[in-house]
Amino acid sequence: MREVIFYRTADGNCPVKDFLRTLPSKQRQKATWVIGLVEEIAIVPRQYFKKLTGTDDIWEIRVDSGSDTFRLLGFLHKGNLVVLTNGFAKKSQQTPRSEIVIAEERKKDYLRRVK
């Protein structure tokens, strides 16, 4: 269905992998499970994957683990490729604008470097 990859900076850093490494094992397992849903299911329930309105086509993978909530932001490329750009722990109802800006900047960088 889809392929999920992690954005890499020009110098090879992988911000999403770095973020996932900071999570406890149980949360990392839940994130891996949700990423698997995004890859395998044609129509992913909105509770796990949705497009953010008012953005440059940024999508979020939504992970809830117990009382903890975190998001992985990214974008769709060439139809079935999901490029994840950043992750963060969600503390408020709305996705922080600063995280959306990071995702949009990394999207531009990715598209400029990968044709």
N, CA, C and O atoms as a MOPAC input file, in Angstrom:
PM7 MOZYME 1SCF
protein

 N      0.81500 1    -1.19800 1     0.00000 1
 C      0.00000 1     0.00000 1     0.00000 1
 C      0.86200 1     1.26800 1     0.00000 1
 O      0.97900 1     1.95700 1    -1.01400 1
 N      1.46400 1     1.55900 1     1.16400 1
 C      2.34800 1     2.71400 1     1.29000 1
 C      3.69000 1     2.26400 1     1.84200 1
 O      3.81200 1     1.20100 1     2.45100 1
 N      4.67200 1     3.08300 1     1.61600 1
 C      5.98500 1     2.87100 1     2.22400 1
 C      6.27300 1     4.07500 1     3.09600 1
 O      6.11500 1     5.21400 1     2.65600 1
 N      6.69600 1     3.83600 1     4.33500 1
 C      7.05600 1     4.91500 1     5.24200 1
 C      8.57300 1     4.95700 1     5.35300 1
 O      9.21800 1     3.94900 1     5.64200 1
 N      9.13000 1     6.14200 1     5.11900 1
 C     10.57000 1     6.34200 1     5.29400 1
 C     10.78100 1     7.54500 1     6.20400 1
 O      9.86500 1     8.33600 1     6.43300 1
 N     11.99700 1     7.67000 1     6.71800 1
 C     12.34600 1     8.78100 1     7.59100 1
 C     13.21700 1     9.77700 1     6.83700 1
 O     14.19300 1     9.40800 1     6.18300 1
 N     12.84600 1    11.03400 1     6.94200 1
 C     13.62900 1    12.12600 1     6.36000 1
 C     15.03700 1    12.11400 1     6.95300 1
 O     15.22800 1    11.84500 1     8.13900 1
 N     16.01400 1    12.41100 1     6.10200 1
 C     17.40800 1    12.58400 1     6.54400 1
 C     17.87300 1    13.97400 1     6.14200 1
 O     17.58400 1    14.45000 1     5.04400 1
 N     18.58900 1    14.60600 1     7.03700 1
 C     19.15300 1    15.91900 1     6.73900 1
 C     20.26600 1    15.75500 1     5.70900 1
 O     20.68000 1    14.63600 1     5.40500 1
 N     20.74400 1    16.87000 1     5.17900 1
 C     21.81800 1    16.82900 1     4.18000 1
 C     23.07300 1    16.15500 1     4.73600 1
 O     23.83400 1    15.54500 1     3.98500 1
 N     23.29100 1    16.26300 1     6.05400 1
 C     24.47800 1    15.63500 1     6.64000 1
 C     24.20000 1    14.23200 1     7.20200 1
 O     25.03700 1    13.66300 1     7.90400 1
 N     23.01600 1    13.67800 1     6.88800 1
 C     22.72700 1    12.28800 1     7.21300 1
 C     22.00200 1    12.03100 1     8.52300 1
 O     21.71000 1    10.87800 1     8.84100 1
 N     21.70500 1    13.06900 1     9.28900 1
 C     20.97200 1    12.86500 1    10.54200 1
 C     19.52600 1    12.46900 1    10.25400 1
 O     18.95800 1    12.84700 1     9.23000 1
 N     18.94900 1    11.71200 1    11.15900 1
 C     17.57600 1    11.23400 1    10.99600 1
 C     16.76700 1    11.64700 1    12.23600 1
 O     16.72900 1    10.91500 1    13.22500 1
 N     16.11600 1    12.83000 1    12.17900 1
 C     15.40700 1    13.35000 1    13.35300 1
 C     14.31600 1    12.43500 1    13.89900 1
 O     14.12300 1    12.38400 1    15.11400 1
 N     13.60400 1    11.71800 1    13.05100 1
 C     12.53100 1    10.84600 1    13.54300 1
 C     13.11600 1     9.65400 1    14.29500 1
 O     12.61400 1     9.28500 1    15.35600 1
 N     14.16600 1     9.05300 1    13.75900 1
 C     14.82000 1     7.94800 1    14.46900 1
 C     15.34500 1     8.42100 1    15.81900 1
 O     15.21700 1     7.72600 1    16.82700 1
 N     15.94000 1     9.62000 1    15.82500 1
 C     16.44700 1    10.18200 1    17.08100 1
 C     15.31000 1    10.35200 1    18.08300 1
 O     15.46900 1    10.03500 1    19.26200 1
 N     14.16000 1    10.85400 1    17.62000 1
 C     13.01900 1    11.02700 1    18.50400 1
 C     12.52600 1     9.67800 1    19.02100 1
 O     12.29100 1     9.52200 1    20.22000 1
 N     12.36900 1     8.71000 1    18.13300 1
 C     11.86800 1     7.39800 1    18.54300 1
 C     12.79400 1     6.73000 1    19.56100 1
 O     12.32600 1     6.00900 1    20.44300 1
 N     14.09200 1     6.96300 1    19.44500 1
 C     15.05300 1     6.38100 1    20.40200 1
 C     14.86600 1     6.93600 1    21.80800 1
 O     15.24900 1     6.29000 1    22.78400 1
 N     14.28200 1     8.13000 1    21.92300 1
 C     14.07500 1     8.72500 1    23.24700 1
 C     12.86100 1     8.12600 1    23.96100 1
 O     12.69400 1     8.32000 1    25.16500 1
 N     12.02100 1     7.40800 1    23.23200 1
 C     10.79500 1     6.86900 1    23.81200 1
 C     11.06600 1     5.57100 1    24.57000 1
 O     11.94900 1     4.79900 1    24.19600 1
 N     10.30700 1     5.33900 1    25.63200 1
 C     10.39600 1     4.03600 1    26.29800 1
 C     10.00400 1     2.92300 1    25.32400 1
 O      9.29700 1     3.16600 1    24.34700 1
 N     10.45900 1     1.72300 1    25.59300 1
 C     10.25200 1     0.59000 1    24.69200 1
 C      8.78700 1     0.38300 1    24.31600 1
 O      8.47500 1     0.15700 1    23.14600 1
 N      7.89700 1     0.45700 1    25.28400 1
 C      6.47400 1     0.22500 1    25.02000 1
 C      5.91900 1     1.26600 1    24.03900 1
 O      5.13900 1     0.92100 1    23.15200 1
 N      6.31100 1     2.52200 1    24.19100 1
 C      5.85200 1     3.58100 1    23.28000 1
 C      6.45800 1     3.40600 1    21.89600 1
 O      5.78700 1     3.63300 1    20.88900 1
 N      7.71100 1     3.01000 1    21.84200 1
 C      8.36800 1     2.76800 1    20.55400 1
 C      7.66600 1     1.62400 1    19.81100 1
 O      7.48000 1     1.69000 1    18.59600 1
 N      7.28400 1     0.59000 1    20.53900 1
 C      6.56000 1    -0.52600 1    19.93900 1
 C      5.20700 1    -0.07000 1    19.39700 1
 O      4.80000 1    -0.49200 1    18.31500 1
 N      4.51500 1     0.77800 1    20.13000 1
 C      3.22000 1     1.28500 1    19.67600 1
 C      3.40300 1     2.12300 1    18.41500 1
 O      2.61500 1     2.01100 1    17.47600 1
 N      4.44600 1     2.96600 1    18.38700 1
 C      4.72000 1     3.78300 1    17.19900 1
 C      4.99400 1     2.88400 1    16.00100 1
 O      4.49100 1     3.14400 1    14.90800 1
 N      5.77100 1     1.84800 1    16.18700 1
 C      6.07900 1     0.91200 1    15.11000 1
 C      4.80200 1     0.23500 1    14.61200 1
 O      4.63300 1     0.03100 1    13.41000 1
 N      3.91500 1    -0.10800 1    15.52500 1
 C      2.64900 1    -0.73600 1    15.16200 1
 C      1.79000 1     0.20900 1    14.32200 1
 O      1.21700 1    -0.20200 1    13.31300 1
 N      1.70000 1     1.48400 1    14.73900 1
 C      0.89000 1     2.46400 1    13.99400 1
 C      1.51300 1     2.72200 1    12.62100 1
 O      0.79000 1     2.81400 1    11.62900 1
 N      2.83000 1     2.84000 1    12.54900 1
 C      3.50300 1     3.01700 1    11.25100 1
 C      3.16600 1     1.83000 1    10.34600 1
 O      2.93200 1     2.00700 1     9.15000 1
 N      3.14000 1     0.62900 1    10.91000 1
 C      2.76500 1    -0.55900 1    10.14300 1
 C      1.34500 1    -0.46600 1     9.59400 1
 O      1.08800 1    -0.87500 1     8.46100 1
 N      0.42600 1     0.06900 1    10.38900 1
 C     -0.94600 1     0.28000 1     9.89900 1
 C     -0.95500 1     1.21400 1     8.69800 1
 O     -1.62600 1     0.95400 1     7.69900 1
 N     -0.20500 1     2.30200 1     8.80600 1
 C     -0.15500 1     3.27800 1     7.71500 1
 C      0.38000 1     2.62400 1     6.44800 1
 O     -0.07400 1     2.93300 1     5.34600 1
 N      1.33900 1     1.72600 1     6.60300 1
 C      1.91100 1     1.05000 1     5.44000 1
 C      0.96400 1     0.00800 1     4.84400 1
 O      0.92900 1    -0.16400 1     3.62500 1
 N      0.20200 1    -0.68200 1     5.67700 1
 C     -0.52400 1    -1.86500 1     5.22400 1
 C     -1.99900 1    -1.67000 1     4.91500 1
 O     -2.56300 1    -2.43800 1     4.13600 1
 N     -2.63600 1    -0.67700 1     5.49600 1
 C     -4.08200 1    -0.51400 1     5.33000 1
 C     -4.37400 1     0.58100 1     4.31200 1
 O     -3.81500 1     1.67500 1     4.39200 1
 N     -5.24200 1     0.28700 1     3.36300 1
 C     -5.56400 1     1.27000 1     2.31200 1
 C     -6.21400 1     2.52500 1     2.88100 1
 O     -5.82600 1     3.63900 1     2.53100 1
 N     -7.18600 1     2.35200 1     3.74400 1
 C     -7.86200 1     3.49700 1     4.35900 1
 C     -7.58900 1     3.42000 1     5.85800 1
 O     -8.22100 1     2.65000 1     6.58100 1
 N     -6.64000 1     4.22900 1     6.30700 1
 C     -6.22800 1     4.21900 1     7.70800 1
 C     -7.20900 1     5.07200 1     8.51400 1
 O     -7.51500 1     6.19600 1     8.11600 1
 N     -7.70600 1     4.55300 1     9.64500 1
 C     -8.60300 1     5.35700 1    10.47100 1
 C     -7.95500 1     6.68200 1    10.88000 1
 O     -6.75700 1     6.74100 1    11.15500 1
 N     -8.76100 1     7.73600 1    10.91600 1
 C     -8.26900 1     9.07800 1    11.25200 1
 C     -7.62800 1     9.14600 1    12.62900 1
 O     -6.81900 1    10.03700 1    12.89000 1
 N     -7.96700 1     8.24300 1    13.49200 1
 C     -7.36400 1     8.27200 1    14.82500 1
 C     -5.86700 1     7.96500 1    14.75700 1
 O     -5.13500 1     8.22600 1    15.71200 1
 N     -5.41000 1     7.40900 1    13.62500 1
 C     -3.99800 1     7.07400 1    13.46100 1
 C     -3.26800 1     7.90700 1    12.41500 1
 O     -2.05500 1     8.09200 1    12.51200 1
 N     -3.99200 1     8.41300 1    11.41300 1
 C     -3.31900 1     9.07300 1    10.28700 1
 C     -4.27600 1    10.07600 1     9.67900 1
 O     -5.35400 1     9.71400 1     9.20800 1
 N     -3.87800 1    11.34300 1     9.69200 1
 C     -4.75800 1    12.34900 1     9.09100 1
 C     -3.95900 1    13.52900 1     8.57500 1
 O     -2.86000 1    13.82500 1     9.04500 1
 N     -4.54800 1    14.19200 1     7.59400 1
 C     -3.95600 1    15.39200 1     7.01200 1
 C     -4.27100 1    16.57700 1     7.92900 1
 O     -5.39100 1    16.71700 1     8.41800 1
 N     -3.26700 1    17.42000 1     8.15200 1
 C     -3.45700 1    18.60600 1     8.98100 1
 C     -3.94500 1    19.75800 1     8.10400 1
 O     -3.31900 1    20.08500 1     7.09600 1
 N     -5.04000 1    20.35800 1     8.48300 1
 C     -5.56600 1    21.48600 1     7.71600 1
 C     -4.69600 1    22.72000 1     7.95500 1
 O     -4.06000 1    22.85900 1     8.99900 1
 N     -4.68400 1    23.60600 1     6.96800 1
 C     -3.91500 1    24.84200 1     7.07600 1
 C     -2.42000 1    24.65700 1     6.98800 1
 O     -1.65600 1    25.49700 1     7.46300 1
 N     -1.99200 1    23.54600 1     6.37400 1
 C     -0.55900 1    23.26200 1     6.22800 1
 C     -0.23700 1    23.03800 1     4.75100 1
 O     -1.13100 1    22.97500 1     3.90800 1
 N      1.05200 1    22.92200 1     4.46100 1
 C      1.50500 1    22.60900 1     3.10700 1
 C      1.46900 1    21.08600 1     2.91800 1
 O      2.50200 1    20.44800 1     2.71700 1
 N      0.25000 1    20.51400 1     2.98600 1
 C      0.03100 1    19.08200 1     2.78000 1
 C      0.82300 1    18.22200 1     3.77000 1
 O      1.44500 1    17.23300 1     3.38400 1
 N      0.79300 1    18.60800 1     5.04900 1
 C      1.45700 1    17.84500 1     6.10300 1
 C      0.44500 1    16.89200 1     6.73000 1
 O     -0.70300 1    17.25300 1     6.98500 1
 N      0.90400 1    15.66600 1     6.97100 1
 C      0.09400 1    14.62500 1     7.58300 1
 C      0.69200 1    14.27000 1     8.93600 1
 O      1.87500 1    14.50400 1     9.18300 1
 N     -0.13800 1    13.70000 1     9.81500 1
 C      0.38800 1    13.26500 1    11.10000 1
 C     -0.00200 1    11.82400 1    11.37400 1
 O     -1.12500 1    11.39400 1    11.10900 1
 N      0.96000 1    11.09600 1    11.91200 1
 C      0.70800 1     9.77400 1    12.46400 1
 C      0.49200 1    10.00400 1    13.94900 1
 O      1.32600 1    10.60300 1    14.62700 1
 N     -0.64000 1     9.51900 1    14.44400 1
 C     -1.06100 1     9.79000 1    15.81400 1
 C     -0.86100 1     8.54200 1    16.66400 1
 O     -1.39200 1     7.47500 1    16.35500 1
 N     -0.09500 1     8.68700 1    17.72900 1
 C      0.18700 1     7.55500 1    18.60500 1
 C     -0.20600 1     7.93100 1    20.03300 1
 O      0.27700 1     8.91600 1    20.59100 1
 N     -1.08900 1     7.12400 1    20.60200 1
 C     -1.48400 1     7.28300 1    21.99800 1
 C     -1.05700 1     6.01900 1    22.72300 1
 O     -1.37900 1     4.90500 1    22.31100 1
 N     -0.32500 1     6.21500 1    23.81100 1
 C      0.15800 1     5.08500 1    24.59000 1
 C     -0.10800 1     5.38200 1    26.05700 1
 O      0.61800 1     6.15300 1    26.68400 1
 N     -1.14800 1     4.77100 1    26.59800 1
 C     -1.55300 1     5.09300 1    27.96400 1
 C     -1.98800 1     6.54400 1    28.02200 1
 O     -2.83600 1     6.97500 1    27.24100 1
 N     -1.41500 1     7.29100 1    28.93600 1
 C     -1.75600 1     8.71400 1    29.05500 1
 C     -0.83200 1     9.59000 1    28.20800 1
 O     -0.98800 1    10.81100 1    28.19500 1
 N      0.11600 1     8.99300 1    27.50900 1
 C      1.06500 1     9.75100 1    26.68500 1
 C      0.59700 1     9.80800 1    25.24000 1
 O      0.08100 1     8.83500 1    24.69100 1
 N      0.79200 1    10.97400 1    24.64300 1
 C      0.40400 1    11.18400 1    23.25500 1
 C      1.58500 1    11.78300 1    22.52200 1
 O      2.21300 1    12.72500 1    23.00600 1
 N      1.88600 1    11.24100 1    21.36300 1
 C      2.90800 1    11.86700 1    20.53500 1
 C      2.53700 1    11.73100 1    19.08100 1
 O      1.70600 1    10.90600 1    18.70100 1
 N      3.17900 1    12.56600 1    18.26600 1
 C      2.87100 1    12.64100 1    16.84300 1
 C      4.15200 1    12.54800 1    16.02900 1
 O      5.22700 1    12.96700 1    16.46000 1
 N      3.99800 1    11.98300 1    14.83200 1
 C      5.05100 1    11.96900 1    13.82600 1
 C      4.47500 1    12.70000 1    12.62700 1
 O      3.43800 1    12.30800 1    12.09200 1
 N      5.15000 1    13.76700 1    12.20200 1
 C      4.66900 1    14.54900 1    11.07200 1
 C      5.44700 1    14.18000 1     9.82000 1
 O      6.59000 1    13.72900 1     9.88900 1
 N      4.80500 1    14.38200 1     8.67500 1
 C      5.45900 1    14.10200 1     7.40800 1
 C      4.56900 1    14.49000 1     6.24700 1
 O      3.61400 1    15.25000 1     6.40700 1
 N      4.88700 1    13.96700 1     5.08600 1
 C      4.15100 1    14.31500 1     3.87800 1
 C      4.13700 1    13.11500 1     2.93100 1
 O      4.92700 1    12.18100 1     3.06600 1
 N      3.22500 1    13.17000 1     1.98300 1
 C      3.13300 1    12.12900 1     0.96500 1
 C      3.95900 1    12.54600 1    -0.24400 1
 O      3.97000 1    13.71500 1    -0.62700 1
 N      4.64600 1    11.58500 1    -0.83500 1
 C      5.47300 1    11.85600 1    -2.01500 1
 C      5.24000 1    10.73500 1    -3.02300 1
 O      5.26100 1     9.55400 1    -2.67500 1
 N      5.02000 1    11.11700 1    -4.25700 1
 C      4.80900 1    10.15000 1    -5.34100 1
 C      3.70400 1     9.14800 1    -5.02300 1
 O      3.81500 1     7.96100 1    -5.33000 1
 N      2.65200 1     9.64200 1    -4.41000 1
 C      1.46100 1     8.83200 1    -4.19200 1
 C      1.48000 1     7.89400 1    -3.00900 1
 O      0.59400 1     7.97700 1    -2.15800 1
 N      2.46000 1     6.99800 1    -2.91900 1
 C      2.40000 1     5.99200 1    -1.86300 1
 C      3.58900 1     6.02200 1    -0.90600 1
 O      3.76900 1     5.09200 1    -0.11900 1
 N      4.39100 1     7.06400 1    -0.96200 1
 C      5.54300 1     7.18900 1    -0.07500 1
 C      5.21900 1     8.21900 1     1.00000 1
 O      4.86500 1     9.35700 1     0.69100 1
 N      5.34200 1     7.81900 1     2.25800 1
 C      5.15400 1     8.73500 1     3.38700 1
 C      6.53900 1     9.03700 1     3.94600 1
 O      7.24700 1     8.13500 1     4.39100 1
 N      6.92000 1    10.31400 1     3.92100 1
 C      8.22000 1    10.74600 1     4.42700 1
 C      7.98300 1    11.41400 1     5.77400 1
 O      7.40400 1    12.49900 1     5.83500 1
 N      8.42800 1    10.77300 1     6.85600 1
 C      8.25700 1    11.34100 1     8.18700 1
 C      9.41000 1    12.28200 1     8.49200 1
 O     10.57500 1    11.92300 1     8.32300 1
 N      9.08400 1    13.48300 1     8.94000 1
 C     10.09200 1    14.53700 1     9.11300 1
 C     10.45500 1    14.83600 1    10.55700 1
 O     11.60200 1    15.17800 1    10.84500 1
 N      9.50200 1    14.71500 1    11.46700 1
 C      9.77300 1    15.04100 1    12.86300 1
 C      8.73500 1    14.39800 1    13.77500 1
 O      7.64600 1    14.01800 1    13.34500 1
 N      9.10600 1    14.28800 1    15.03600 1
 C      8.21900 1    13.72700 1    16.04200 1
 C      8.27700 1    14.55200 1    17.30300 1
 O      9.27800 1    15.21600 1    17.57400 1
 N      7.19700 1    14.51200 1    18.08500 1
 C      7.15100 1    15.28700 1    19.32100 1
 C      6.08100 1    14.71600 1    20.24300 1
 O      5.12900 1    14.07200 1    19.80300 1
 N      6.26800 1    14.97100 1    21.52900 1
 C      5.24900 1    14.62400 1    22.51500 1
 C      4.19000 1    15.70700 1    22.47200 1
 O      4.50500 1    16.89700 1    22.47400 1
 N      2.95500 1    15.29900 1    22.43300 1
 C      1.85800 1    16.26200 1    22.31300 1
 C      1.35800 1    16.61600 1    23.70700 1
 O      0.92700 1    15.74500 1    24.46300 1
 N      1.42100 1    17.90600 1    24.04000 1
 C      1.03300 1    18.37200 1    25.36900 1
 C     -0.27900 1    19.14600 1    25.36200 1
 O     -0.89800 1    19.32900 1    26.41000 1
 N     -0.70800 1    19.60300 1    24.18000 1
 C     -1.93100 1    20.40400 1    24.10400 1
 C     -2.84100 1    19.84700 1    23.01500 1
 O     -2.45700 1    18.94200 1    22.27300 1
 N     -4.03200 1    20.38900 1    22.92900 1
 C     -5.02400 1    19.91400 1    21.96000 1
 C     -4.54900 1    20.10200 1    20.51300 1
 O     -4.69000 1    19.20400 1    19.68300 1
 N     -3.98800 1    21.27900 1    20.22500 1
 C     -3.55600 1    21.57200 1    18.85700 1
 C     -2.10200 1    21.18700 1    18.62800 1
 O     -1.28200 1    21.21100 1    19.54600 1
 N     -1.80300 1    20.83400 1    17.38800 1
 C     -0.42200 1    20.57300 1    17.00500 1
 C      0.32800 1    21.89700 1    17.01200 1
 O     -0.10900 1    22.85200 1    16.36900 1
 N      1.46000 1    21.97600 1    17.73200 1
 C      2.19300 1    23.23800 1    17.79100 1
 C      2.61700 1    23.72400 1    16.39900 1
 O      3.12100 1    22.95200 1    15.58300 1
 N      2.40500 1    24.99400 1    16.15300 1
 C      2.76200 1    25.58700 1    14.85600 1
 C      4.24900 1    25.38500 1    14.56500 1
 O      4.62900 1    25.16500 1    13.41500 1
 N      5.08500 1    25.45600 1    15.59000 1
 C      6.53000 1    25.29900 1    15.39400 1
 C      6.86300 1    23.92000 1    14.81700 1
 O      7.78600 1    23.80200 1    14.01100 1
 N      6.13100 1    22.88000 1    15.21300 1
 C      6.37000 1    21.53500 1    14.68500 1
 C      5.91800 1    21.43900 1    13.22900 1
 O      6.55400 1    20.76400 1    12.41900 1
 N      4.81600 1    22.11900 1    12.89900 1
 C      4.34100 1    22.13700 1    11.51100 1
 C      5.35000 1    22.84300 1    10.62700 1
 O      5.62700 1    22.39000 1     9.51600 1
 N      5.90600 1    23.95200 1    11.10900 1
 C      6.91000 1    24.69900 1    10.34200 1
 C      8.13500 1    23.82100 1    10.08100 1
 O      8.67800 1    23.82200 1     8.97700 1
 N      8.56600 1    23.07500 1    11.09100 1
 C      9.70500 1    22.16300 1    10.90500 1
 C      9.38700 1    21.15200 1     9.80800 1
 O     10.21400 1    20.90700 1     8.92900 1
 N      8.19400 1    20.56700 1     9.85700 1
 C      7.80100 1    19.57700 1     8.84900 1
 C      7.77000 1    20.19700 1     7.45400 1
 O      8.23200 1    19.58500 1     6.49100 1
 N      7.22700 1    21.40400 1     7.34400 1
 C      7.15000 1    22.06000 1     6.03100 1
 C      8.54000 1    22.41000 1     5.49500 1
 O      8.79500 1    22.27300 1     4.29900 1
 N      9.43800 1    22.86000 1     6.37600 1
 C     10.80800 1    23.17700 1     5.93500 1
 C     11.54600 1    21.92200 1     5.48500 1
 O     12.25500 1    21.93900 1     4.47900 1
 N     11.37700 1    20.84200 1     6.22900 1
 C     12.04200 1    19.59100 1     5.85800 1
 C     11.45300 1    19.00700 1     4.58300 1
 O     12.16800 1    18.38300 1     3.79900 1
 N     10.16900 1    19.20100 1     4.37100 1
 C      9.54700 1    18.76900 1     3.11500 1
 C     10.19000 1    19.49500 1     1.93900 1
 O     10.54900 1    18.86900 1     0.94200 1
 N     10.33700 1    20.81200 1     2.05300 1
 C     10.96700 1    21.59900 1     0.97200 1
 C     12.38800 1    21.13100 1     0.73300 1
 O     12.81100 1    20.98300 1    -0.41400 1
 N     13.14000 1    20.89300 1     1.82200 1
 C     14.51900 1    20.43000 1     1.70800 1
 C     14.56200 1    19.06900 1     1.00700 1
 O     15.36500 1    18.86100 1     0.09800 1
 N     13.70700 1    18.15700 1     1.42700 1
 C     13.66100 1    16.81500 1     0.82300 1
 C     13.36200 1    16.89200 1    -0.65600 1
 O     14.05400 1    16.27300 1    -1.46400 1
 N     12.34100 1    17.64400 1    -1.01900 1
 C     11.93900 1    17.73400 1    -2.42600 1
 C     12.99900 1    18.42400 1    -3.27200 1
 O     13.12900 1    18.12600 1    -4.45900 1
 N     13.74800 1    19.32900 1    -2.68600 1
 C     14.83000 1    20.00300 1    -3.41100 1
 C     15.98600 1    19.03600 1    -3.68200 1
 O     16.63000 1    19.10800 1    -4.72800 1
 N     16.24200 1    18.13000 1    -2.73100 1
 C     17.38100 1    17.22200 1    -2.85700 1
 C     17.04400 1    15.90700 1    -3.56100 1
 O     17.91800 1    15.28500 1    -4.16400 1
 N     15.77700 1    15.48200 1    -3.48500 1
 C     15.36300 1    14.20900 1    -4.07200 1
 C     14.39600 1    14.50900 1    -5.18900 1
 O     13.31200 1    15.04000 1    -4.94400 1
 N     14.75600 1    14.18800 1    -6.38500 1
 C     13.88800 1    14.50000 1    -7.54800 1
 C     13.01100 1    13.32800 1    -7.88200 1
 O     12.21900 1    13.39700 1    -8.82200 1

